[in-house]
């Protein structure tokens, strides 16, 4: 289980603006989380600049910087923040950007969780060489949730690739 630390959602508004990332991370460890997903964008998610580092220090777990990665600087920033992984959303990136960001993450020692929504995006993620593939069950435009999407796509994810839903 990857447990999330998120203060605000762009679509839902405030979720937990006053959360204590250290306390929440420790609680997630007690609950059996294997990793943390931390939103770090101040404007969209109400994050505090040190949320990721605080959660990591308190938990000792691997941490994914889960934000909209749209530039090489975002990948580098993830490393500087102390993240172990960065999120690359296939639907938000062109093929060239996806490749550049994936290669940069690898060069910087970061894992890349490559997020897909359908079979075509999964093909792109696998062609990239992604070893972590996340299936987002929510449509990014309508926000409708397809609860069967992860099961459907999981059948096409090869052995040796870690699937996340």
Secondary structure, DSSP 8 states (H G I E B T S, - for coil): -EEEE-SEETTTEES-TT--HHHHHHHHHHTT-SEEEE---HHHH---TTHHHHHHHHH--EEEE-S---SHHHHHHHHHHT-SEEEEEGGGS-HHHHHHHHHHHHHTT-EEEEEESSHHHHHHHHHHT-SEEEE--B-TTT--B-TTHHHHHHTTS-TTSEEE-
